[in-house]
Amino acid sequence: MTDATATLDRCGISTATLAGSLSEKLRAARAAGFTSVSLAARDLVAHPDGVDAAAAMISHSGLRVGAFQSLRDFEGLPPHLRDYKLEVTKSLLDLMERVDARLMLVGSSTSPHASGDIQRIADDLSLLGTLATPRGIRIAYEPLAWARFVNDY
């Protein structure tokens, strides 16, 4: 194994950076030497044969799912939007379990409806962790530069 191959063995590629169908993206990732991919919900729900077929294709591809991207505009929302976003999040967590994804990428909120109340943001992110932990899913939080309130550490 060359140094370059060993490096790719520890790296993944996002399906968002590849063109074509899910099967074409998986083939391209594998052919390039990657061992994992980052998926988005659309990779599964937009598959013409359904989520089960997409999950089976991923399982048989020889690639692992390194991350699931990206939950957006989760924290700091008013109650009615928060309830909606919680349902979306639970659906994403279900999809992640279908493909054995163990890391969810979460970008800081860009929503014009988000509050800058740091305690509300912390409570929402804590709730997200509470939902993910029993499923064995970790959360990676990204403070987006263009976010409303949390854009740095």
C-alpha positions in Angstrom: 0.0 0.0 0.0 1.4 3.4 -1.0 1.3 6.4 1.3 -1.4 8.0 -0.9 -3.5 4.8 -0.7 -3.1 4.6 3.0 -4.2 8.2 3.3 -7.3 7.6 1.2 -8.1 4.6 3.4 -8.6 7.0 6.3 -10.5 9.6 4.2 -14.0 9.9 2.8 -15.6 11.9 0.1 -18.9 13.7 0.1 -21.5 12.5 -2.4 -22.4 16.2 -2.8 -19.1 16.7 -4.6 -19.8 13.9 -7.2 -22.0 13.9 -10.2 -24.5 11.3 -11.3 -26.7 8.8 -9.6 -26.0 7.3 -6.2 -24.6 4.1 -7.8 -22.3 6.2 -10.0 -21.2 8.2 -7.0 -20.4 5.1 -5.0 -18.5 3.5 -7.8 -16.5 6.7 -8.4 -15.6 6.9 -4.7 -14.6 3.3 -4.5 -12.6 3.5 -7.8 -10.7 6.5 -6.4 -9.7 4.5 -3.4 -11.9 6.0 -0.7 -13.3 3.7 1.9 -16.1 6.0 3.2 -18.6 8.6 2.0 -20.5 11.4 3.5 -24.2 11.1 2.6 -27.1 13.5 2.6 -30.7 12.5 3.1 -31.4 13.3 -0.6 -29.0 10.4 -1.6 -31.5 8.0 0.0 -34.9 9.6 -0.4 -34.4 10.6 -4.0 -33.3 7.1 -5.1 -35.7 6.0 -7.8 -36.2 2.5 -6.2 -36.7 3.9 -2.7 -34.7 4.2 0.6 -34.4 0.4 1.1 -32.8 0.0 -2.3 -30.4 2.9 -1.7 -29.5 1.6 1.7 -28.8 -1.9 0.2 -26.7 -0.3 -2.5 -24.6 1.5 0.1 -24.2 -1.6 2.2 -23.0 -3.7 -0.8 -20.7 -0.9 -2.1 -17.9 -1.8 0.2 -17.9 1.8 1.5 -18.8 2.9 5.0 -20.8 6.0 5.8 -18.4 8.3 7.6 -20.9 11.1 8.1 -24.4 12.3 7.4 -24.7 15.9 6.3 -26.1 18.3 7.1 -28.7 19.2 9.6 -29.3 22.9 9.1 -31.1 25.6 11.0 -31.8 23.5 14.1 -31.0 25.7 17.1 -32.6 28.8 18.5 -35.9 28.5 16.7 -39.3 29.5 18.1 -41.4 26.7 19.5 -43.6 26.0 16.5 -40.5 25.8 14.1 -38.5 23.9 16.7 -41.2 21.2 16.9 -41.2 20.9 13.1 -37.3 20.7 13.1 -37.4 18.0 15.8 -39.6 15.8 13.5 -37.2 16.4 10.6 -34.2 15.6 12.9 -35.9 12.3 14.0 -36.4 11.3 10.4 -32.7 12.1 9.6 -31.7 10.0 12.6 -33.8 7.1 11.3 -32.2 7.4 7.9 -28.8 7.4 9.5 -29.6 4.2 11.3 -30.6 2.6 8.0 -27.1 3.1 6.6 -25.2 2.7 9.8 -24.1 6.4 9.8 -22.7 7.3 13.2 -21.8 11.0 12.8 -24.3 13.8 12.0 -22.9 17.1 10.7 -24.9 20.1 12.1 -24.3 23.6 10.8 -25.1 26.6 13.0 -28.4 28.3 12.2 -28.8 30.7 9.3 -32.5 31.0 9.8 -33.9 34.5 10.1 -36.2 33.0 12.8 -33.4 31.9 15.0 -32.8 33.5 18.4 -29.4 34.6 19.5 -30.2 33.5 23.1 -27.1 31.4 23.9 -29.0 29.4 26.5 -31.7 28.5 24.0 -29.1 27.5 21.5 -27.3 25.4 24.1 -30.5 23.7 25.2 -31.4 22.9 21.6 -28.0 21.4 21.0 -28.2 19.4 24.2 -31.6 18.1 23.1 -30.0 17.0 19.8 -27.4 15.1 21.7 -30.1 13.5 23.9 -31.9 12.3 20.7 -28.7 11.0 19.1 -26.9 9.3 22.0 -29.2 6.3 22.5 -28.8 5.6 18.8 -25.0 5.6 19.0 -24.8 8.7 16.9 -22.4 11.5 17.5 -22.9 15.2 16.6 -20.3 17.4 14.9 -21.2 21.1 15.1 -20.0 23.5 12.5 -20.0 27.2 13.3 -20.7 28.5 9.8 -19.2 31.9 8.9 -22.5 33.1 7.5 -24.6 31.9 10.5 -26.9 34.3 12.3 -25.3 34.1 15.8 -22.9 31.3 16.3 -20.1 31.7 13.7 -17.0 31.1 15.7 -15.9 29.2 18.8 
